[in-house]
Amino acid sequence: AVVSTQSGHYGRGLILRRGMAEVPRNFKLLQELEDGEKGVGDGSLSWGLEKDDDMTLTHWNATIIGPPRCPFENRIYQLHIEAGPDYPDCPPKIRFRTRIIVNFVNSSGQVDLKAVLPRGWNKSMTIKDALKSIWSSMQKAKGVGHQPNDGVMF
């Protein structure tokens, strides 16, 4: 069948679920890749594929420049993002590669997205949304003490 109300295919790569068209994972990630290559207006965030030949669009790198007027100001943070096979239904896994001490990042660099996304993850969100929330949470972080030297990695 061309159309199914549960999870069949409809036309040019669109998937129909419960009567609503949904963009397939790879189409969504290709759009996110294009957006990441453009960067965010002020240059504080950027993201892209870890390897250009990653046909599954799974492994990504990101850079966050620390927000102003906080302990992270002007520091450059490298992150790894994994958009698993269930993305965007499930959030990406995000891990700081550059060492950071803040309450929403554990001792191995893993970001607790529940702590930075007050309303939780939903499949309409993007990698950019997650990174912007991390940046915003860095800016609002309370009780943050001395940070590791620049360039120290997990």
Secondary structure, DSSP 8 states (H G I E B T S, - for coil): ----SSS-EETTTEEEETTEEE--HHHHHHHHHHHHHH--TTSSEEEEESSTT-TT--EEEEEEE--SSSTTTT-EEEEEEE--TTTTTS--EEEESB----TTB-TT-BB-HHHH-TT---TT--HHHHHHHHHHHHHH--S------TT-B-
